[in-house]
Amino acid sequence: MSAVNDTKFQPAVFLLTGIPGQEKFHVWISIPICLMYVISIVGNSVIIFIIKTDLTLHEPMYIFLSMLAVTDIGISLSTIPTILSIFWFNFREISFNACFAQLFFIHSLSIIESAVLLFMAFDRFVAICNPLRYDSILTPPRIAKMGLGSLLRGIGIMLPYPILLKHYQYCHDNVLSHSYCLNQEVMKMACSDVRAHSIYSFFTTLASMGLDVLLILLSYVMILKTVLSIASHAERLKALNTCVSHVCVVLIFYMPEIGLSVIHRFVKISAPLVQTVMGNVYLLVPPLMNPIVYSVKTKAIRARIIRVFVK
């Protein structure tokens, strides 16, 4: 009888949400959102093109930057279909399989981007703390292995999520509070026992992004220790200046991610508008800002972009 009741209330689809209370302005709101998508995709594509075509930029720092740009494009493409379908056509329905596929790509790409940010911190650590061994430590084969490892880690951690979610019964309200699917929110829609899933999700987040944040902080502690031992004030500033872009990108990526996770896990009562805004910042802002930050703060990238557009 219980199984029959669960099946009876099983929804056919999830319903996504735009901006609560602002539905009549969705078409106008879609204009800046589209602009953000265009800038992020074009900006990251330009970064990849410049690094690929300029042999002088085939260095570890810029290779990691191209990995970051590829990941940002993937995140943008993962959310474009549902966000624009809501704001343009008010089409809110998404099937179970499409929802599970979307959350898989969003979360796995976020885990991969977290790993790339860790690689970039390691790159700065080696460049400042052990510059004489920089070329021997960050060799092309080793960088390729690091990139492959981050890809396999992201896929391996996230692969059980859609498989588990697919086998749950969903008899609660099927309205999600974002314009795309997230694991934490879909999990709350289930009326099955999701404690094992919740524990797995918590520990995999700690073991991936949590560990990455810890190692990034450790890298910068070591970098600061080395920089403060440099006698020349000008050399200190020069060394620290090479880390500014990465620090900005790390803050842009992790702060919305942490804020959204706290809201979903620990805040029981919060304004829907706050969740929606935080969710959009979490997925729209990092891919938008990363190419801008590196174009402005990295002299080599900036000079080549100017050269391309001047031509």
VONU-676149 format. One line per 3 residues: their letters; for each residue x, y, z of N, C-alpha, C. Coordinates in Angstrom, 2 decimals. Layout:
<nodes>
a = X/Y/Z/X/Y/Z/X/Y/Z  ... $
</nodes>
This chain:
<nodes>
msa = 0.82/-1.21/0.00/0.00/0.00/0.00/0.85/1.25/0.00  1.98/1.21/0.76/2.88/2.37/0.82/3.47/2.66/-0.55  3.87/1.60/-1.26/4.45/1.79/-2.59/3.42/2.38/-3.53 $
vnd = 2.15/1.96/-3.39/1.10/2.49/-4.25/0.90/3.97/-3.99  0.88/4.34/-2.69/0.70/5.75/-2.34/1.84/6.60/-2.86  3.10/6.10/-2.77/4.24/6.86/-3.25/4.12/7.09/-4.76 $
tkf = 3.70/6.03/-5.47/3.59/6.15/-6.92/2.49/7.13/-7.30  1.43/7.13/-6.52/0.30/8.01/-6.82/0.70/9.47/-6.83  1.58/9.85/-5.93/1.97/11.25/-5.83/3.29/11.55/-6.54 $
qpa = 3.79/10.58/-7.28/5.05/10.79/-8.00/4.85/11.82/-9.11  5.49/12.99/-9.04/5.31/13.99/-10.10/6.02/13.57/-11.38  5.49/14.00/-12.52/6.08/13.64/-13.81/7.31/14.49/-14.11 $
vfl = 7.31/15.72/-13.60/8.39/16.66/-13.90/8.69/17.50/-12.67  9.84/18.18/-12.68/10.12/19.24/-11.72/9.76/20.57/-12.37  9.38/21.53/-11.54/9.09/22.87/-12.02/10.18/23.82/-11.53 $
ltg = 10.85/24.47/-12.46/11.90/25.42/-12.13/11.29/26.79/-11.85  12.07/27.65/-11.23/11.58/28.97/-10.83/12.51/30.06/-11.37  11.91/31.11/-11.88/12.70/32.27/-12.31/13.04/33.14/-11.11 $
ipg = 12.57/34.38/-11.12/12.75/35.27/-9.97/11.39/35.47/-9.33  11.17/34.96/-8.11/9.85/35.03/-7.48/9.32/36.45/-7.37  8.07/36.65/-7.79/7.43/37.95/-7.70/7.77/38.91/-8.81 $
qek = 8.68/38.50/-9.70/9.10/39.38/-10.80/8.81/38.75/-12.16  7.82/37.87/-12.22/7.55/37.14/-13.45/7.24/38.05/-14.63  6.54/39.15/-14.38/6.17/40.04/-15.49/7.37/40.80/-16.06 $
fhv = 8.48/40.79/-15.33/9.69/41.46/-15.81/10.74/40.48/-16.34  10.36/39.22/-16.50/11.33/38.20/-16.89/11.99/38.51/-18.23  11.22/39.03/-19.18/11.80/39.34/-20.50/12.87/40.41/-20.37 $
wis = 12.61/41.42/-19.55/13.60/42.49/-19.36/14.80/41.99/-18.57  14.54/41.14/-17.57/15.64/40.59/-16.78/16.53/39.70/-17.64  15.94/39.07/-18.65/16.73/38.18/-19.52/17.79/38.92/-20.31 $
ipi = 17.61/40.23/-20.51/18.59/41.00/-21.30/19.96/41.03/-20.62  20.08/41.45/-19.34/21.41/41.39/-18.70/21.92/39.97/-18.53  21.01/39.01/-18.34/21.45/37.62/-18.20/22.06/37.13/-19.51 $
clm = 21.41/37.43/-20.63/21.96/37.06/-21.94/23.30/37.74/-22.18  23.38/39.00/-21.78/24.64/39.74/-21.94/25.75/39.09/-21.13  25.43/38.63/-19.93/26.43/37.96/-19.09/26.89/36.66/-19.74 $
yvi = 25.94/35.91/-20.30/26.31/34.67/-20.98/27.21/34.94/-22.18  26.85/35.94/-22.97/27.65/36.25/-24.17/29.06/36.67/-23.78  29.17/37.54/-22.77/30.49/38.01/-22.33/31.31/36.86/-21.78 $
siv = 30.69/35.99/-20.99/31.45/34.89/-20.37/31.91/33.89/-21.43  31.05/33.53/-22.37/31.43/32.54/-23.38/32.45/33.13/-24.35  32.21/34.36/-24.82/33.16/35.00/-25.74/34.48/35.28/-25.04 $
gns = 34.41/35.79/-23.80/35.63/36.11/-23.06/36.49/34.89/-22.81  35.89/33.82/-22.36/36.66/32.59/-22.11/37.16/31.97/-23.41  36.38/32.08/-24.47/36.82/31.56/-25.77/38.03/32.34/-26.28 $
vii = 38.02/33.65/-26.08/39.17/34.48/-26.48/40.41/34.09/-25.70  40.25/33.86/-24.40/41.38/33.43/-23.56/41.97/32.13/-24.10  41.10/31.15/-24.39/41.57/29.86/-24.92/42.27/30.03/-26.25 $
fii = 41.68/30.84/-27.14/42.25/31.05/-28.47/43.64/31.69/-28.39  43.78/32.70/-27.54/45.06/33.41/-27.42/46.13/32.48/-26.87  45.79/31.72/-25.82/46.78/30.81/-25.23/47.15/29.70/-26.21 $
ktd = 46.18/29.21/-26.97/46.45/28.13/-27.91/47.32/28.57/-29.07  47.09/29.79/-29.56/47.79/30.24/-30.77/49.12/30.93/-30.50  49.33/31.39/-29.28/50.57/32.10/-28.94/51.52/31.14/-28.23 $
ltl = 52.59/30.75/-28.89/53.52/29.77/-28.33/54.22/30.27/-27.07  54.36/31.59/-26.94/55.02/32.14/-25.75/54.17/31.96/-24.49  52.90/31.65/-24.68/52.00/31.46/-23.53/51.80/29.99/-23.19 $
hep = 52.58/29.12/-23.81/52.48/27.69/-23.50/53.30/27.37/-22.26  52.91/28.00/-21.16/53.54/27.84/-19.86/52.50/27.33/-18.87  52.92/26.71/-17.76/51.96/26.14/-16.81/50.88/27.12/-16.36 $
myi = 51.26/28.34/-16.05/50.28/29.32/-15.55/49.15/29.53/-16.55  49.50/29.66/-17.83/48.49/29.93/-18.85/47.75/28.66/-19.27  48.40/27.52/-19.18/47.70/26.26/-19.46/46.60/26.03/-18.42 $
fls = 46.91/26.30/-17.15/45.89/26.18/-16.11/44.77/27.20/-16.35  45.13/28.39/-16.82/44.12/29.41/-17.11/43.20/28.95/-18.24  43.75/28.28/-19.24/42.91/27.76/-20.32/41.98/26.65/-19.81 $
mla = 42.47/25.82/-18.87/41.60/24.80/-18.25/40.43/25.47/-17.52  40.74/26.55/-16.82/39.70/27.28/-16.10/38.67/27.84/-17.07  39.13/28.37/-18.20/38.22/28.93/-19.19/37.32/27.86/-19.80 $
vtd = 37.88/26.69/-20.09/37.08/25.58/-20.63/36.00/25.17/-19.64  36.36/25.09/-18.37/35.40/24.71/-17.33/34.29/25.75/-17.21  34.65/27.03/-17.28/33.65/28.10/-17.19/32.67/28.05/-18.36 $
igi = 33.17/27.76/-19.54/32.28/27.63/-20.70/31.32/26.46/-20.49  31.83/25.35/-19.96/30.99/24.19/-19.69/29.88/24.51/-18.70  30.21/25.25/-17.64/29.20/25.62/-16.64/28.14/26.52/-17.26 $
sls = 28.57/27.49/-18.08/27.61/28.38/-18.73/26.67/27.60/-19.65  27.22/26.69/-20.45/26.40/25.91/-21.37/25.45/24.96/-20.63  25.82/24.56/-19.42/24.96/23.65/-18.64/23.69/24.33/-18.15 $
tip = 23.75/25.64/-17.96/22.60/26.35/-17.39/21.81/27.18/-18.41  22.39/27.44/-19.57/21.72/28.28/-20.58/20.33/27.74/-20.95  20.17/26.45/-21.27/18.86/25.99/-21.76/17.70/26.27/-20.81 $
til = 17.87/25.95/-19.53/16.75/26.11/-18.60/16.53/27.57/-18.21  17.60/28.31/-17.98/17.44/29.71/-17.56/16.77/30.53/-18.65  17.23/30.42/-19.88/16.65/31.22/-20.96/15.25/30.74/-21.32 $
sif = 14.97/29.44/-21.19/13.61/28.96/-21.49/12.60/29.52/-20.49  13.03/29.75/-19.26/12.14/30.34/-18.26/11.93/31.82/-18.52  13.01/32.56/-18.74/12.90/34.01/-18.88/12.33/34.43/-20.23 $
wfn = 12.52/33.62/-21.27/12.01/33.97/-22.59/10.61/33.43/-22.85  10.38/32.15/-22.47/9.14/31.48/-22.85/8.29/31.05/-21.66  8.76/31.32/-20.45/8.07/30.90/-19.23/7.84/29.39/-19.21 $
fre = 8.79/28.64/-19.77/8.72/27.18/-19.80/9.50/26.65/-18.60  8.76/26.19/-17.60/9.37/25.85/-16.32/9.58/24.35/-16.12  8.97/23.53/-16.94/9.03/22.09/-16.71/10.36/21.50/-17.17 $
isf = 10.86/20.56/-16.37/12.06/19.82/-16.75/11.87/18.37/-16.29  12.13/17.44/-17.18/11.94/16.02/-16.85/12.97/15.56/-15.83  12.69/14.43/-15.20/13.61/13.89/-14.20/15.00/13.67/-14.80 $
nac = 15.06/12.99/-15.94/16.35/12.65/-16.53/17.14/13.90/-16.91  16.46/14.89/-17.49/17.14/16.13/-17.86/17.64/16.87/-16.62  16.85/16.85/-15.56/17.23/17.50/-14.31/18.45/16.83/-13.70 $
faq = 18.45/15.49/-13.66/19.57/14.76/-13.09/20.85/14.97/-13.93  20.67/15.02/-15.25/21.83/15.25/-16.12/22.40/16.65/-15.89  21.51/17.64/-15.76/21.98/19.01/-15.55/22.73/19.15/-14.23 $
lff = 22.18/18.60/-13.15/22.87/18.73/-11.86/24.20/17.98/-11.86  24.26/16.87/-12.63/25.53/16.15/-12.74/26.59/17.04/-13.37  26.26/17.70/-14.48/27.23/18.55/-15.16/27.59/19.78/-14.33 $
ihs = 26.59/20.39/-13.70/26.87/21.59/-12.90/27.82/21.27/-11.75  27.53/20.22/-11.00/28.34/19.90/-9.82/29.70/19.32/-10.21  29.75/18.47/-11.23/31.04/17.89/-11.61/31.96/18.97/-12.17 $
lsi = 31.42/19.90/-12.96/32.24/21.00/-13.49/32.70/21.94/-12.37  31.86/22.13/-11.36/32.27/22.95/-10.21/33.42/22.30/-9.45  33.35/20.97/-9.28/34.44/20.25/-8.62/35.72/20.33/-9.44 $
ies = 35.59/20.21/-10.77/36.76/20.33/-11.65/37.35/21.73/-11.55  36.51/22.76/-11.55/37.01/24.13/-11.45/37.72/24.36/-10.12  37.20/23.77/-9.06/37.85/23.88/-7.76/39.26/23.28/-7.81 $
avl = 39.39/22.12/-8.49/40.71/21.50/-8.63/41.65/22.36/-9.45  41.13/22.99/-10.52/41.98/23.86/-11.35/42.46/25.06/-10.54  41.60/25.62/-9.70/42.03/26.73/-8.84/43.13/26.29/-7.88 $
lfm = 43.04/25.04/-7.41/44.10/24.51/-6.56/45.40/24.37/-7.35  45.32/23.90/-8.60/46.52/23.78/-9.44/47.16/25.15/-9.65  46.33/26.16/-9.85/46.86/27.52/-10.07/47.54/28.05/-8.81 $
afd = 47.00/27.70/-7.63/47.65/28.08/-6.38/48.99/27.36/-6.24  49.02/26.09/-6.62/50.27/25.33/-6.57/51.30/25.92/-7.55  50.82/26.34/-8.71/51.70/26.99/-9.69/52.36/28.24/-9.10 $
rfv = 51.57/29.08/-8.44/52.12/30.29/-7.81/53.07/29.93/-6.66  52.74/28.87/-5.93/53.59/28.44/-4.82/54.97/28.01/-5.33  55.00/27.21/-6.39/56.27/26.75/-6.93/57.04/27.92/-7.54 $
aic = 56.34/28.79/-8.26/57.00/29.92/-8.93/57.67/30.87/-7.93  57.07/31.04/-6.76/57.60/31.98/-5.77/58.52/31.30/-4.76  58.14/30.12/-4.31/58.90/29.47/-3.24/60.04/28.58/-3.76 $
npl = 59.93/28.10/-4.97/60.97/27.22/-5.52/61.14/27.48/-7.02  61.52/28.71/-7.39/61.55/29.09/-8.82/62.56/28.31/-9.64  63.66/27.87/-9.04/64.69/27.16/-9.80/64.21/25.79/-10.28 $
ryd = 63.25/25.23/-9.61/62.73/23.91/-10.00/61.37/24.00/-10.68  60.95/25.20/-11.03/59.62/25.42/-11.61/59.40/24.57/-12.86  60.34/24.65/-13.81/60.19/23.92/-15.08/60.29/22.41/-14.90 $
sil = 61.05/21.97/-13.92/61.19/20.52/-13.72/60.02/19.92/-12.95  59.33/20.76/-12.15/58.17/20.26/-11.39/56.91/20.28/-12.25  56.64/21.42/-12.88/55.42/21.55/-13.69/55.74/21.28/-15.15 $
tpp = 56.00/20.03/-15.46/56.27/19.62/-16.84/54.95/19.38/-17.57  54.93/19.46/-18.91/53.70/19.21/-19.67/53.04/17.87/-19.37  53.78/16.74/-19.28/53.10/15.48/-18.93/52.44/15.52/-17.55 $
ria = 53.12/16.18/-16.59/52.55/16.25/-15.25/51.29/17.13/-15.23  51.33/18.21/-16.00/50.14/19.08/-16.09/48.98/18.32/-16.72  49.27/17.53/-17.76/48.22/16.73/-18.40/47.62/15.73/-17.42 $
kmg = 48.46/15.12/-16.59/47.96/14.17/-15.58/47.10/14.89/-14.54  47.50/16.09/-14.16/46.71/16.86/-13.20/45.33/17.18/-13.77  45.31/17.60/-15.05/44.03/17.91/-15.69/43.14/16.68/-15.79 $
lgs = 43.73/15.54/-16.18/42.96/14.30/-16.28/42.47/13.86/-14.91  43.31/14.02/-13.90/42.91/13.65/-12.54/41.73/14.47/-12.04  41.75/15.79/-12.33/40.63/16.64/-11.92/39.35/16.24/-12.63 $
llr = 39.45/15.87/-13.92/38.28/15.42/-14.68/37.70/14.14/-14.10  38.57/13.16/-13.82/38.12/11.88/-13.28/37.55/12.05/-11.88  38.15/12.96/-11.08/37.63/13.18/-9.74/36.22/13.77/-9.79 $
gig = 36.02/14.77/-10.66/34.70/15.38/-10.78/33.64/14.39/-11.22  33.97/13.58/-12.23/33.01/12.59/-12.73/32.77/11.49/-11.70  33.86/11.00/-11.08/33.75/9.91/-10.11/32.93/10.28/-8.90 $
iml = 33.11/11.51/-8.39/32.36/11.93/-7.21/30.88/12.12/-7.54  30.59/12.68/-8.72/29.21/13.04/-9.04/28.41/11.91/-9.67  29.06/10.90/-10.20/28.34/9.84/-10.91/27.27/9.15/-10.06 $
pyp = 27.52/8.88/-8.76/26.46/8.23/-7.95/25.24/9.12/-7.72  25.39/10.45/-7.81/24.28/11.34/-7.48/23.05/11.11/-8.35  23.14/11.23/-9.68/21.94/11.00/-10.50/21.42/9.57/-10.41 $
ill = 22.31/8.60/-10.20/21.87/7.21/-10.07/21.01/7.04/-8.81  21.47/7.61/-7.70/20.70/7.53/-6.46/19.39/8.31/-6.55  19.46/9.52/-7.09/18.26/10.37/-7.18/17.19/9.73/-8.07 $
khy = 17.64/9.01/-9.09/16.70/8.40/-10.03/15.86/7.30/-9.36  16.38/6.70/-8.31/15.68/5.59/-7.65/14.84/6.04/-6.47  14.81/7.33/-6.17/13.98/7.82/-5.07/12.55/8.05/-5.55 $
qyc = 11.62/8.05/-4.59/10.24/8.43/-4.85/10.08/9.91/-4.50  9.36/10.64/-5.34/9.17/12.08/-5.13/7.69/12.34/-4.95  7.28/12.49/-3.71/5.86/12.72/-3.42/5.64/14.08/-2.77 $
hdn = 6.68/14.90/-2.66/6.54/16.24/-2.10/6.29/17.24/-3.22  6.18/18.50/-2.84/6.04/19.57/-3.82/7.25/19.54/-4.76  7.01/19.57/-6.06/8.09/19.39/-7.03/8.58/20.71/-7.60 $
vls = 8.34/21.83/-6.91/8.77/23.14/-7.38/10.14/23.45/-6.81  11.15/23.61/-7.68/12.50/23.96/-7.26/12.62/25.48/-7.19  13.54/25.98/-6.39/13.63/27.42/-6.17/14.65/28.11/-7.07 $
hsy = 15.25/27.36/-8.02/16.21/27.95/-8.95/15.78/27.69/-10.39  16.50/28.29/-11.31/16.21/28.11/-12.74/16.98/26.93/-13.32  17.51/26.10/-12.46/18.28/24.92/-12.86/18.24/23.95/-11.69 $
cln = 18.75/22.74/-11.90/18.68/21.70/-10.87/19.98/21.62/-10.07  19.85/21.55/-8.75/20.97/21.34/-7.85/20.70/20.10/-7.00  21.75/19.39/-6.66/21.62/18.15/-5.91/20.90/18.35/-4.58 $
qev = 21.31/19.36/-3.81/20.74/19.56/-2.47/19.23/19.79/-2.53  18.81/20.54/-3.56/17.39/20.89/-3.63/16.55/19.73/-4.14  17.04/19.02/-5.16/16.30/17.86/-5.66/16.19/16.80/-4.58 $
mkm = 17.25/16.64/-3.79/17.24/15.66/-2.71/16.13/15.97/-1.70  15.85/17.25/-1.45/14.81/17.63/-0.50/13.41/17.29/-1.00  13.28/17.14/-2.32/11.97/16.82/-2.90/11.59/15.35/-2.70 $
acs = 12.55/14.50/-2.34/12.29/13.07/-2.23/11.58/12.74/-0.92  10.69/11.77/-0.99/10.04/11.29/0.24/10.63/9.96/0.68  11.64/9.49/-0.03/12.37/8.29/0.39/13.40/8.67/1.46 $
dvr = 14.03/7.68/2.03/15.06/7.91/3.04/16.35/8.34/2.32  16.75/9.60/2.50/17.90/10.14/1.78/19.07/10.42/2.73  19.05/9.82/3.92/20.12/10.11/4.88/21.48/9.67/4.36 $
ahs = 21.55/8.51/3.74/22.83/8.04/3.19/23.31/8.96/2.09  22.38/9.40/1.25/22.73/10.34/0.18/23.24/11.66/0.75  22.56/12.15/1.78/22.95/13.42/2.40/24.34/13.32/3.04 $
iys = 24.61/12.21/3.71/25.93/12.02/4.33/27.01/11.92/3.26  26.73/11.16/2.21/27.69/11.03/1.10/27.96/12.39/0.47  26.90/13.17/0.25/27.04/14.50/-0.35/27.90/15.41/0.52 $
fft = 27.65/15.36/1.84/28.40/16.21/2.76/29.88/15.87/2.77  30.20/14.59/2.86/31.60/14.18/2.96/32.34/14.33/1.63  31.66/14.11/0.51/32.32/14.32/-0.78/32.61/15.80/-1.02 $
tla = 31.72/16.66/-0.53/31.97/18.10/-0.64/33.18/18.50/0.20  33.26/17.95/1.41/34.42/18.23/2.27/35.71/17.68/1.65  35.64/16.48/1.09/36.83/15.82/0.55/37.28/16.42/-0.77 $
smg = 36.41/17.15/-1.44/36.80/17.77/-2.71/37.02/19.26/-2.53  35.95/20.03/-2.51/36.09/21.48/-2.41/36.65/21.92/-1.07  36.22/21.25/0.01/36.75/21.62/1.32/38.25/21.42/1.41 $
ldv = 38.72/20.29/0.90/40.16/20.02/0.89/40.90/20.98/-0.03  40.28/21.31/-1.17/40.90/22.25/-2.10/41.11/23.61/-1.44  40.07/24.09/-0.76/40.18/25.39/-0.07/41.29/25.35/0.97 $
lli = 41.36/24.28/1.74/42.39/24.15/2.76/43.80/24.18/2.15  43.99/23.47/1.05/45.30/23.42/0.40/45.65/24.76/-0.25  44.64/25.46/-0.78/44.89/26.80/-1.35/45.34/27.75/-0.25 $
lls = 44.66/27.70/0.91/45.07/28.55/2.04/46.48/28.21/2.49  46.80/26.92/2.56/48.14/26.50/2.95/49.17/27.01/1.96  48.86/26.96/0.67/49.79/27.46/-0.35/50.09/28.93/-0.14 $
yvm = 49.05/29.70/0.16/49.25/31.14/0.33/49.94/31.48/1.65  49.76/30.64/2.65/50.55/30.84/3.88/52.03/30.66/3.58  52.38/29.64/2.81/53.77/29.41/2.43/54.29/30.51/1.52 $
ilk = 53.43/31.00/0.62/53.83/32.08/-0.27/54.12/33.35/0.53  53.23/33.68/1.48/53.45/34.87/2.31/54.72/34.75/3.14  54.96/33.56/3.66/56.17/33.34/4.44/57.41/33.58/3.59 $
tvl = 57.40/33.11/2.36/58.54/33.31/1.46/58.68/34.76/1.06  57.55/35.41/0.73/57.59/36.80/0.28/58.09/37.72/1.38  57.66/37.49/2.63/58.08/38.34/3.73/59.57/38.20/4.05 $
sia = 60.17/37.11/3.58/61.61/36.93/3.81/62.47/37.64/2.75  61.81/38.19/1.72/62.54/38.93/0.68/62.88/40.31/1.21  64.12/40.70/1.06/64.59/41.98/1.62/64.01/43.17/0.87 $
sha = 63.98/43.11/-0.44/63.55/44.24/-1.25/62.03/44.40/-1.21  61.58/45.62/-0.88/60.14/45.91/-0.85/59.54/45.80/-2.25  60.26/46.27/-3.25/59.77/46.21/-4.63/59.61/44.76/-5.09 $
erl = 60.55/43.89/-4.71/60.44/42.49/-5.09/59.27/41.81/-4.39  59.00/42.22/-3.15/57.84/41.67/-2.45/56.55/41.98/-3.20  56.40/43.26/-3.56/55.19/43.68/-4.28/55.08/42.97/-5.62 $
kal = 56.21/42.80/-6.29/56.19/42.12/-7.59/55.74/40.68/-7.45  56.23/40.00/-6.42/55.85/38.61/-6.19/54.37/38.50/-5.83  53.90/39.37/-4.94/52.50/39.33/-4.54/51.56/39.70/-5.69 $
ntc = 52.02/40.59/-6.57/51.18/41.03/-7.68/50.85/39.88/-8.63  51.73/38.88/-8.70/51.46/37.74/-9.58/50.34/36.86/-9.03  49.98/37.07/-7.75/48.94/36.24/-7.12/47.58/36.94/-7.05 $
vsh = 47.54/38.23/-7.37/46.30/39.00/-7.18/45.15/38.44/-8.00  45.42/38.14/-9.27/44.36/37.63/-10.15/43.78/36.33/-9.60  44.66/35.44/-9.16/44.20/34.14/-8.65/43.39/34.31/-7.37 $
vcv = 43.83/35.18/-6.49/43.10/35.41/-5.24/41.69/35.93/-5.54  41.58/36.86/-6.48/40.27/37.40/-6.86/39.36/36.30/-7.40  39.90/35.46/-8.27/39.11/34.38/-8.87/38.68/33.37/-7.81 $
vli = 39.55/33.06/-6.87/39.21/32.13/-5.78/38.05/32.67/-4.95  38.12/33.96/-4.60/37.04/34.57/-3.81/35.74/34.60/-4.59  35.81/34.92/-5.88/34.61/34.98/-6.71/33.94/33.61/-6.82 $
fym = 34.75/32.55/-6.85/34.21/31.20/-7.00/33.67/30.64/-5.69  34.45/30.73/-4.62/34.10/30.02/-3.39/33.07/30.74/-2.53  33.07/32.06/-2.52/32.15/32.77/-1.62/30.68/32.50/-1.98 $
pei = 30.24/32.64/-3.25/28.84/32.28/-3.56/28.56/30.80/-3.34  29.54/29.93/-3.63/29.37/28.48/-3.44/29.12/28.17/-1.97  29.93/28.74/-1.09/29.77/28.50/0.35/28.44/29.08/0.84 $
gls = 28.11/30.30/0.37/26.86/30.93/0.79/25.64/30.12/0.39  25.63/29.61/-0.85/24.49/28.82/-1.32/24.40/27.50/-0.56  25.54/26.86/-0.29/25.54/25.60/0.45/25.00/25.79/1.87 $
vih = 25.39/26.89/2.51/24.90/27.18/3.86/23.40/27.38/3.86  22.89/28.11/2.85/21.45/28.36/2.77/20.68/27.05/2.61  21.18/26.17/1.72/20.45/24.93/1.44/20.54/23.94/2.60 $
rfv = 21.66/23.91/3.32/21.87/22.89/4.34/21.38/23.31/5.72  21.57/24.59/6.07/21.36/24.98/7.46/20.27/26.02/7.67  19.92/26.80/6.65/18.92/27.85/6.82/17.56/27.28/6.46 $
kis = 16.71/27.13/7.42/15.40/26.53/7.19/14.42/27.55/6.62  14.49/28.77/7.07/13.57/29.80/6.60/14.38/30.94/6.00  14.18/31.18/4.73/14.86/32.30/4.08/14.01/32.77/2.92 $
apl = 14.17/34.02/2.56/13.40/34.59/1.46/13.74/33.88/0.16  12.74/33.47/-0.63/13.02/32.82/-1.91/13.89/33.67/-2.82  13.72/34.99/-2.74/14.51/35.88/-3.59/15.99/35.79/-3.27 $
vqt = 16.32/35.61/-1.96/17.72/35.49/-1.55/18.34/34.22/-2.15  17.62/33.11/-2.08/18.10/31.86/-2.65/18.31/31.99/-4.16  17.37/32.64/-4.83/17.45/32.78/-6.28/18.64/33.64/-6.68 $
vmg = 18.81/34.76/-6.00/19.92/35.66/-6.32/21.26/34.98/-6.05  21.38/34.31/-4.90/22.63/33.61/-4.58/22.92/32.51/-5.60  21.86/31.81/-6.02/22.05/30.75/-7.01/22.53/31.28/-8.34 $
nvy = 21.96/32.41/-8.78/22.38/33.00/-10.05/23.80/33.57/-9.96  24.13/34.16/-8.81/25.50/34.67/-8.62/26.49/33.52/-8.66  26.13/32.40/-8.03/27.00/31.23/-7.95/27.38/30.68/-9.32 $
llv = 26.44/30.69/-10.27/26.72/30.08/-11.58/26.98/31.08/-12.69  26.53/32.32/-12.56/26.69/33.30/-13.64/27.91/34.19/-13.47  28.23/34.54/-12.22/29.28/35.53/-12.00/30.70/35.00/-12.23 $
ppl = 31.09/33.82/-11.68/32.47/33.35/-11.91/32.86/33.21/-13.39  32.04/32.57/-14.25/32.42/32.51/-15.66/32.49/33.87/-16.33  31.72/34.83/-15.81/31.76/36.19/-16.35/33.01/36.93/-15.92 $
mnp = 33.35/36.83/-14.63/34.42/37.65/-14.07/35.81/37.08/-14.30  35.95/35.75/-14.40/37.29/35.17/-14.53/38.07/35.70/-15.72  37.50/35.71/-16.95/38.27/36.26/-18.08/38.52/37.75/-17.94 $
ivy = 37.58/38.47/-17.31/37.78/39.91/-17.12/38.94/40.17/-16.17  38.96/39.43/-15.05/40.03/39.61/-14.06/41.39/39.32/-14.68  41.51/38.20/-15.38/42.80/37.83/-15.96/43.19/38.72/-17.13 $
svk = 42.21/39.24/-17.86/42.52/40.15/-18.96/43.04/41.49/-18.44  42.49/41.92/-17.31/42.89/43.21/-16.74/44.21/43.10/-15.97  44.37/42.02/-15.19/45.50/41.93/-14.28/46.72/41.22/-14.86 $
tka = 46.56/40.44/-15.94/47.69/39.70/-16.51/48.19/40.44/-17.75  49.40/40.97/-17.65/49.93/41.83/-18.71/50.04/41.10/-20.04  50.50/39.85/-20.02/50.69/39.11/-21.27/49.37/38.88/-21.99 $
ira = 48.33/38.49/-21.23/47.01/38.27/-21.82/46.44/39.58/-22.33  46.55/40.62/-21.54/45.99/41.93/-21.93/46.64/42.44/-23.21  47.97/42.33/-23.30/48.68/42.82/-24.49/48.25/42.07/-25.75 $
rii = 48.06/40.77/-25.64/47.68/39.98/-26.81/46.23/40.20/-27.21  45.36/40.44/-26.23/43.98/40.77/-26.56/43.91/42.10/-27.31  44.66/43.06/-26.82/44.70/44.37/-27.50/45.24/44.22/-28.92 $
rvf = 46.27/43.40/-29.06/46.86/43.19/-30.38/45.87/42.55/-31.34  45.08/41.57/-30.83/44.09/40.89/-31.68/43.02/41.86/-32.15  42.49/42.68/-31.22/41.42/43.58/-31.61/41.89/44.78/-32.40 $
vk = 43.13/45.18/-32.18/43.69/46.26/-33.01/43.84/45.80/-34.45  44.28/44.54/-34.62/44.37/44.01/-35.97/43.01/43.94/-36.65 $
</nodes>
